[in-house]
Amino acid sequence: MRRHGKKFVAARKQVPERPCTLEEAIPMVRSIRFAKFDETLELALLLGVDPKHADQMVRGTVVLPHGSGTSKRVLVIATGEKLKEAESAGADHVGGADMVQKIQGGWLEFDAVVATPDTMKDVGKLGKILGPKGLMPNPKTGTVTFDVAKAVQEIKAGKVEFRVDKTSIIHVAFGKSSFEERQLVENARALVAAILRAKPSTAKGRYLKSAYVSSTMSPGVRLDTSSLEALA
């Protein structure tokens, strides 16, 4: 049985049993935190979908209004002039087939990958390496595109990806505890709204079943789902 430390237990006692709005929960999470580092704030949403069915997979991206608080190293796999465009947009690494070979050799010094459609015949070979890490380029998330400059700029500006896991839960970070409360609330609202808009047409019954907000070390604060649904 898992046991929590005294600081965690003390923090949990300050969390009300009733569900809270984002405007109530985020200041609460920041006030009960006890870690000495700049913790990441995260949303966890249980959805009424069955991810075993492809037509009920919930996946998408959103650019957070105030960024995520983390700097992502972006790799662009392209050819010709698109390599220069990527460099000008701020990509950390650029290349073509040579990058594919480098990754196959074990190199993974990046946090996001953008690829142009004409390189996917080579990038596709990296599915078993990048797929499990959530780094495989995908047209649905805007990371397979000829507009590499826009893709790089959005990722650098705080674009985050969300994807429902096999337990029908989405876990996604939306900022740091050092952010202003207003910034965290606006980031969370943008994220929730994007997830609500991504509801599959085949999903039946209640879509948003429960939601919690927490920081890296803190207990979760339950959110009022009716107030979140209004964001759609």
N, C-alpha and C positions, 0 to 999 in steps of 0.2 A: 504493500500500500504506500502510495506516495505521500511524503510528509513535507509540509512547507515550513520555512523559517519564521521566526518571530516577527520580523518586519513585514513579511507578506501577510501573515495572519492579522497583524494590527491594521494593515491597509485594507484588507477585505472587510473588516468590521465597520469601516467607514462607508462602504458601498451600500446604498439602500436596496431593499428587495424589489421596490417598484421599478418599472422601466422608466428610462429617462430620455429626454430629447438630446440631440447632438449638442445643443447649446448648454445643456446641463452636464452631460456626461464628459465632454472634453475637459472643461475646467476641473472636474472632479478627478479625472485620471492624472492630470498634471499636479494636482495638490497632494495626492496620496503616493506619488512616486517616491522611491527611496534610494534608487541606484545613483551612483556618483558620476555616471556618464550620460551623454545626451541620448536618451532612449528614443526608439522609433515607435510611433503610434500606428496601430493597425486596426482594421475593421475585419470582423469575421461574420459572414452572413450565411445562414442556412436557407437554401432555396428549395422550393417545391418542384424539383426537376429530377429526372432519372438520367444521369450522365452516361449510363450504359447505352442509351439510344443516341445516335449521332444527331438526330433532329432536336434533341433537348440539351445539347452542349451549350453552355453559356461562356462566351469568350469575347473579349474586346479590349480596347485601349481608351485611355482618357488622358488629356494633358491637364495636370493639376494646376490651378491658377497660381499657386505660390511655390511650385516645384515640390520635389520629394525630400529635399535635404541631403540627397546623396549625389555624387558626381559619377556618372556612368562612362565607362570606356567603350567607345563605339567602334566596331569593325565594319567596314564596308567592302563587300566583294563585288567588283564591277570590272568594266573594261573601258578603254579609250578615254574620252573626255569626262566620263562619269567619275573617274578616279580623281581628276582635278576638282570637280564640283564637290566631291565628298571632303577632300582636304580643305577647300575653302570654307566649307560649312562647319568645320571643326572636328571631323572624324579623327579618332586617335590612331587608327590603323587602316590602311587601304591596300588593296591588292586584288589579284584575280585567282587563277588556278594555283598560284604559288601559295596563297593563303590556305586554300583547301588542303594542300599537301602538308602545310605546317601544322594545321589542326589535327590532321590524321597522325602526325608524329607526336601529338600530345600537348601542343601549345594551346592554352586557354586563357590568355591574359586579356580578357575583354568581358564586358557585361551585357552587351547587346550586339546583334548582327543584322545588318541591312544588306540585301543582295538585289541586283537587277535581274529581271526575268530571264535574260539571255544567259546568265551564269548558273541558273538553277539546275541544269543538267549535271554540273560539277558539285554544286552545293548539296544537291540531293544525296550525295554519297556520305554526307556528314550526319544523316538522320539519327543513327544510333549513338552518335557522340553528343550532338547538340540537343536532340529531342528530350532526353531525360532531364536535361538541365534547364529546359524551357527557353533555349536560345535559338531554336530553329526558325529561320525566316518564314513568314507566313503572309500571304496577301491580305488575310482578314485583319491582321494587326498592323498593316501598313509597312511591313518590313521587307516585302518583295515589291519593288517599285523602281521605275526609272527616275522618279523625282527624289534622288538620294539626298539632295541638299535639305529638302523639307523634312525628310525622315530623320536625318541626323539632328537637325535643329529642334525638332519636337522632343526627341529622346533627351537631348541636353537640357531642354527647358523644363523637364519633369514629366514626361509621358510615362505612364505606368500601364502595365498589362494586367488584366484580371482573367482568371480561368477557374471554372468550378472543378473541384477535385472529385474523386470517386465516391466520396461520402456526401456529395451535394453541397459542399461548403466552399465559399470563396474567402481566402485570406489575402489581404493586400495592405501594404503600408501606404500611408498618406501624409507623412511628415515627421518632424522631430519635436521632442518636448520643448526645445528651445524656441520653436516658432511662437508667434503671437497667437492667442486663442482665436482671434478672428480669422487668421490665416488657416489654422487647423480646421475650423468649422467650415470655411468655404471650400477647402480641399475635400473634406469628407462629403459635403453636400454634392459636389461635382462628381465624385466617385460613385456615390449611391445612385445618383440620377442616371449615370451611364449604365450601371448594372441593371437598373429597373427597365431602361429602354432596350436592353439586350434580351428581354424575356422572349423565349421561343414561342411561336404561335401554337405549338403543340403541347405546351405545358398546361396542365389542368389543375384546378383547385387554387389554393393560395400560393402565390409565387414567393413572397418573402415571409418565411416562417419565423425566424428569430434573427437577432443581430446583437453583436457585442463590440465594444471598443475597449482597447487595452493598450498599454505600453509594453516594452520589452520584458520588464520584470513585474509589472503590476497585475492585480486581479482584473478580470473583465467587468465592465459595467454594462448591464443589459439596456438595450435601446428600445424605445417605443416604436414598433414597426409601423403603426398607423401614421405617425408623424413623418416617417421616412418615405412611406408610399406617396405622400403628398408631393414629394420632390419630382415625381415622374411627370 
